[in-house]
Amino acid sequence: MSPPWWNSPSKYAARPIERRPPVDATRGSVAEADADPRRPLELVLRDLRTTGNGLGEREAQRRLVVHGPNELARRGSRRWPRELLDQFTHPLALLLLVAAALAWVAGTPVLTTAIVAVVVLNAAFAFAQEQQAERAVEALAAYLPSKAHVLRDGHRTEVDATALVPGDVVLIEEGDRICADARLVHGELEVDLSTLTGESLPAARSADRLDTRGPLLDAHDLVFSGTTCTVGEATGVVTATGMRTELGRIAALSQRTARAESPLERQVKRAAWLIALVAAGAGLVFLPAGVLAGLSWSAAVTFAIGLIVANVPEGLLPTITLALAVGVRDLARRGAVVKRLSAIETLGSTTVICTDKTGTLTENRMKVTTIWLPGGEVSPGVPEFHASAVVRRLAAAAGACTNAEPATPGHQATGDPTEVALLELAALAGVAVEPTGRARDRRTMFPFDPHLKRMSTLDRTAAGEESLRTKGAPETVLPLCTTLAGEPGPRPLTEQDRTRLRAVADGYAAQGLRLLAIAERRWEGSAPDGLTRADAERELCLLGLVAMVDPPRPQVAGAVARAHRAGIRIHVVSGDNGLTTAEIARRCGIGSPTSPIITGPELDALGEPELDALLAGPDEIVFARSSPEAKLRIADALRAQRDVVAMTGDGVNDAPALHRADIGVAMGLSGTDVAREASTMVLTDDDFGTIVAAVEAGRRVYDNVRKFILYIFTHAVPEVVPFLVFALSGGAIPMPLTVLQILAVDLGTDILPALALGRERAEPGLMDRPPRPRGRGVIDGALLARAWGFLGVISAVLVLGAFLVALAAAGWHLGVRTGPGSPLRHAYQQAGTTAWLGLVCCQIGTAFAARTGHASLREIGPFSNPALLGGIAFEIAFALALAYTPFLQPVFGTAAPEPWQLALIAPFPVVVWGADELRRAWRRHTSGPASHPHG
Ligand SMILES: Nc1ncnc2c1ncn2[C@@H]1O[C@H](COP(=O)(O)OP(=O)(O)OP(=O)(O)O)[C@@H](O)[C@H]1O
């Protein structure tokens, strides 16, 4: 049987497979495409003109020019004609086209042209918005560059995955995404091939299991781009990159998958349909009513069609998609890359955040502050520290039992910050660790296991002995120890020692320090072959405890306070000690002195009902020494209570919990690729504060979508009511607005202000109100009541009032004819134009009212949305052009109003906005802090 991967002579053995200098690729192209990666390794390496030491940097650059970047070609460019066509064939557009056909049959070619223009304009607009949204989402990839570790010039280097070339030797670790097809050189792995094969169970891959038959994807010595490593470590030589990989071949065959629709988009689509149906119903009712009121059939049909066209909200959906996409793009700039548009709305309703401690609440920059030795406590750097042989032994053991790389001139340290701190300790104690020597001396490694919470290595030492070094959480290391190191020599570890050690550990932990126990076991000569982990990690000699600080990030306390104000609870789920975690949580403002601390074993002992009861309570809980499975249980229990859960994670084992939470949050800096892929949101700065900022952004985008909907729903009432009055009065009161005038509002004056509302900044108090309940629709009763029942009714009264006043001033009274040729014709057109401009004025007032759902306009400042001011300026210019341009007047049925008529409608914006301002003030007064904006 082949030795396990950790038994290889070194972790990334820079062991030459075949000493052959790298060859200039330009002198003979690498036969990458033709080389069968399953041939004997020597032949594969020869054809790829490489060695187990990897390529030289210059050679890699040359190959990059020859082979191109390691990325999949985009196939989207040819899809746009189809996407544009889709805009004309979706059901709402078809409904409008049917209306256009009816208008043609009814003998109104102008209306037909207008409706077709509406459809074309809408399609163009929607298409442009969707393209923009797609580009915004695609641009996110730049925020999450994929990285790969390679040997270049014999050194381990991190490069962009796009820079990988055939012949590169890649280093693959647990949690990595594999970025190119590769033949394993040595090591063993388990890989998740589900992206290629759909098979979700991990498959074993090993450098030592040659496979020359069967399908390529089943070959045991090959790994493929797009898959992930779930367990193990290996090196492999890249055999194919970019479109030549198996993933590339599949991508070349398949189309890009369609973007999944978000719940918000589904809701809006349903609402759009409902409104379209209501509009069609209103149109049908109007038809007989209009005829009874004295209209000709063709005029009645025209108006019925006008009603439908005016109220079908066909532009709603793309605008909302764009608002979401813009929200996603803004968030990415702030450090949170959201992978699905729908996540942005879920984020806004988050009720619970379950966060890690290390790196999320804290800086993840460890520094050893104190060492506890059997003979007493010592701080790094003091004279006793340098003088003590036990310190040196502890520091050497701790330094050897690491995989991190220490800092060198010009290079920062890399790897686990806990280990980097231990390497720094070793250097300070005069036993600096040099990675090549460490790799050379290592015989076996039992890697860090999140359940065991410890790691061990078996190393050859200078004295010709072999030594097992173990470091890990004191709770898991102490039970394995039987002796205690001391100056004269080890002595048995007594029960009193254990009690004392536990007290010492608790004392450090209560100060928020992170603790590691360091222990050792020595063999004269060699340790027995084939030692299992359980065999090796026993009868250890405890060398001491190392306490490290990892300070809370300075901005976390503020973010926690904001989350609390926003009604969000925060539970800490950490692998660390309970007291340490509780102290860090306390410093961040999470929990109270009476908050429960539940350790892993305690959680395991809790039944589901007890866990549910615990989580249903008001407390914020510290889950300490927890396993990745604990996260899954917590996420499930919270979701069962209809909480909306954001859960952080970074390891491979966190992937199921990240999947299960409503918002899985992965760490972009310290997390594994597997966690990143399982998550919905990736923090590019690993900072807890960014999660809260993302929640805020989610709330803002959702709010803005509602503002936008409020605005475009409101105008339906002043448009429809005059028709109803006309019909109900049996034609005695003439119709103020023409169909084309209504279309001019929907598609001319309203569009830009509506879009600008979608970009409104966060309203004050946004994070002072409780989360939106799960499942509450974006269009709810409160929004409709405000749009139709309040703003709409006020606008309708004003519009109709202006019309009647203008008409009456010209001598009109009930029943007097205003049709073509009648003496009042011009006055009627002037009155109609006054009403129409009045409607535009009401919409300006509505726009200002819609800017806030709860706060007063003064709080956000009337001029703080310049796009809205620009949109309103356009709206006014457009409206005046329609009213005063001679060649447009006959088309739209307008006539220039008298100055006094303009003066009559000029205050309308203030009246509409002012009424809503008073309503909001009254609501603030009666309901206290904002609960339901727009309600
Ligand atoms: N590289 C390591 N080698 C050995 N032991 C470690 C190592 N890293 C952490 N430990 C021990 O395992 C414990 C759990 O570590 P883990 O990484 O699961 O959680 P954490 O980083 O402390 O906290 P969090 O889960 O909040 O990020 C630590 O408290 C420490 O005692």
The ligand as an SDF file (V2000), in Angstrom:
LIG
                    3D

 31 33  0  0  0  0  0  0  0  0999 V2000
   -2.8460   25.3730   13.9500 N   0  0  0  0  0  0  0  0  0  0  0  0
   -3.2550   24.8540   15.0970 C   0  0  0  0  0  0  0  0  0  0  0  0
   -2.6210   23.8200   15.6390 N   0  0  0  0  0  0  0  0  0  0  0  0
   -3.0470   23.2740   16.7730 C   0  0  0  0  0  0  0  0  0  0  0  0
   -4.0800   23.7150   17.4750 N   0  0  0  0  0  0  0  0  0  0  0  0
   -4.7550   24.7390   17.0080 C   0  0  0  0  0  0  0  0  0  0  0  0
   -4.3890   25.3750   15.7940 C   0  0  0  0  0  0  0  0  0  0  0  0
   -5.2560   26.3610   15.5640 N   0  0  0  0  0  0  0  0  0  0  0  0
   -6.1170   26.3400   16.5750 C   0  0  0  0  0  0  0  0  0  0  0  0
   -5.8300   25.3780   17.4460 N   0  0  0  0  0  0  0  0  0  0  0  0
   -6.5410   25.0420   18.6650 C   0  0  0  0  0  0  0  0  0  0  0  0
   -7.8380   24.6370   18.3280 O   0  0  0  0  0  0  0  0  0  0  0  0
   -8.7920   25.4920   18.9130 C   0  0  0  0  0  0  0  0  0  0  0  0
   -9.9140   25.6890   17.9530 C   0  0  0  0  0  0  0  0  0  0  0  0
   -9.4310   26.3210   16.8070 O   0  0  0  0  0  0  0  0  0  0  0  0
  -10.4170   26.7230   15.6250 P   0  0  0  0  0  0  0  0  0  0  0  0
   -9.5920   27.1750   14.5090 O   0  0  0  0  0  0  0  0  0  0  0  0
  -11.4140   25.6200   15.4280 O   0  0  0  0  0  0  0  0  0  0  0  0
  -11.2110   27.8940   16.2610 O   0  0  0  0  0  0  0  0  0  0  0  0
  -10.7070   29.3440   16.5410 P   0  0  0  0  0  0  0  0  0  0  0  0
   -9.8400   29.7760   15.4290 O   0  0  0  0  0  0  0  0  0  0  0  0
  -10.1270   29.4290   17.9050 O   0  0  0  0  0  0  0  0  0  0  0  0
  -12.0200   30.1340   16.6200 O   0  0  0  0  0  0  0  0  0  0  0  0
  -13.1080   30.4210   15.4930 P   0  0  0  0  0  0  0  0  0  0  0  0
  -13.7890   29.1200   15.2440 O   0  0  0  0  0  0  0  0  0  0  0  0
  -13.9760   31.3760   16.1640 O   0  0  0  0  0  0  0  0  0  0  0  0
  -12.4440   31.0050   14.3140 O   0  0  0  0  0  0  0  0  0  0  0  0
   -8.0230   26.7520   19.2620 C   0  0  0  0  0  0  0  0  0  0  0  0
   -8.5850   27.3710   20.3770 O   0  0  0  0  0  0  0  0  0  0  0  0
   -6.6480   26.2530   19.5660 C   0  0  0  0  0  0  0  0  0  0  0  0
   -6.5470   25.8300   20.9080 O   0  0  0  0  0  0  0  0  0  0  0  0
  1  2  1  0
  2  3  1  0
  2  7  2  0
  3  4  2  0
  4  5  1  0
  5  6  2  0
  6  7  1  0
  6 10  1  0
  7  8  1  0
  8  9  2  0
  9 10  1  0
 10 11  1  0
 11 12  1  0
 11 30  1  0
 12 13  1  0
 13 14  1  0
 13 28  1  0
 14 15  1  0
 15 16  1  0
 16 17  2  0
 16 18  1  0
 16 19  1  0
 19 20  1  0
 20 21  2  0
 20 22  1  0
 20 23  1  0
 23 24  1  0
 24 25  2  0
 24 26  1  0
 24 27  1  0
 28 29  1  0
 28 30  1  0
 30 31  1  0
M  END
$$$$
